[in-house]
Structure formats: structure tokens, C-alpha cells
Amino acid sequence: MTAPVTAPVTGSLHSFDVSTGVDGPGTRFVAFLAGCPLRCLYCHSPDTQYRRYGSSRTADELLTEIRRYERFLKIAHGGVTLSGGEPLQQPAFTREVLRGCKEMQLHTALDTSGFLGDHADDALLDATDLVLLDIKSGDPATYRTVTRTGRLAPTVRFAHRLADRGMPIWVRFVLVPGLTDDPANVDAVAAIAAAVPTVERVEVLPFHRLGAQKYAALGLPFPLAETPPPDPALLQRVHGQFRDHGLTVY
């Protein structure tokens, strides 16, 4: 009897890059998937918000590309990060790519807001070594303002699910003057992170306007075009708030 033919798992890939010092430990192959349910005011990659902005690829095609860098990534003590957009909007594709990377014995990281954490099944998480969890705000009302479409609770629920599995988490928080910098909001993010025992570090990411040209190219207004980056004093205060909760901050 002939075995049934399994259809290839297909996803929408925006782009990929190889970088050091961001998106996980070591030198990373970072695949940016297209499509995200959130519309964050500070998003610097509006060209990844919709799946139509990407190109259709099978998981095997992306893994073939990754294999070209396999030896280099191992020597550089790095691995592969799936980012976006939001990779959990394409859970089957994300799962198959991560699984293929683990078969290559590459370190894997998932960069996610956690808003779609319920989409990540156990097989996907089994193939993930590290989660980069973007906690956009700690106050639910501020979270809604920042994302325009999202809720905080799914991210918190996902964080605790990861902790129950013993999975390492790096929390990411984008610091935007006048939007996410309120001391109470920062303290709320810190409290959420401190309550998750597998959080290894918090990365405070200063807001920037480098994505403004992408908005212009898409004919979209950049909501924070007049917002400045945080100054050193604000960064110092926010770092201190996280440290006051016993967290390691970068």
C-alpha cells in the first residue's frame, strides 16, 4: 500500500538576517515571519504586520537556507531565532522550522509577544530552547493603548506556562517616552517578570524612529513620528526599577 503524501508545511516569510548581540545568544540566523495580530504604536517594522507582505516558503525551503549557515552558527555559539511579525500566527510553520533546527542541533529561540501563546503546542515548545517574550506594558489599559488590539492577560498566562515547563525567558520591554515610561507601568512589567521564576534577564529596548521610512514607503502615518528616544536619565531610572525587583537588566 502506498503511503499517503504529506503536504509541505507552508508559511509567509518576510526576510532573514544574520546578526550578533541581539535576538538571543551568539550569532543568530533570524527569520522574520510576516503577519502579526497587534498594531503597536512603536512598531518599527510595519512591513511585517500582514502576511501578504511576505513570500510563501515551505518549512523545508527555509531549513535549506539555514543549513548554509549551520557550521558558522555552531562555531559562533549562536543559533536560529524565529521573529516577526508574530511567529505564533503561523504555529505549524514555526513548529516545523524549529523542529528542523533542533535536528541540526542548533540553539533555537522564539521571539513573541505571547499574545498568541495558546497557539504554541507542546511540540513547538519542545523544539524551543529560549523564549524572547515582549511584554509591551504591565498595565492592561496601557497595553491596550500600545497594541491597539491586544490584551495583557494572554502574555502573562503564556509566561507562567513556560515557567511551568522550566523554559528560559528573556523579557523585552520597549521604553517609549510618554507611552510606556510611567513609573507605575514599568513597575507592573517588573512585577510580572519577577513572578516568573525562569526569567533570566530583562532587556530594556529604547524606542527609536528608524522605521519611519518604512511607514512612508507603505503610505502609512507613523504614529510616534514626534516622539523622541528616551534620554539617559530615563533609561537609568527604568533600569533601576527592574533591578529593584531583583531582575538582571540589560
Secondary structure by P-SEA (a helix, b strand, c coil): ccccccccbbbbbcccccccccccccccbbbbbccccccccccccccccccccbbbbcaaaaaaaaaaaaaaaaaacbbbbbbccccccaaaaaaaaaaaaaaaccbbbbbccccccccccaaaaaaccccccccccccaaaaaaaaccccaaaaaaaaaaaaaabbbbbbbbbbbccccccaaaaaaaaaaaaacccccbbbbbbbbccaaaaaaaacccccccccccccaaaaaaaaaaaaaaccccc
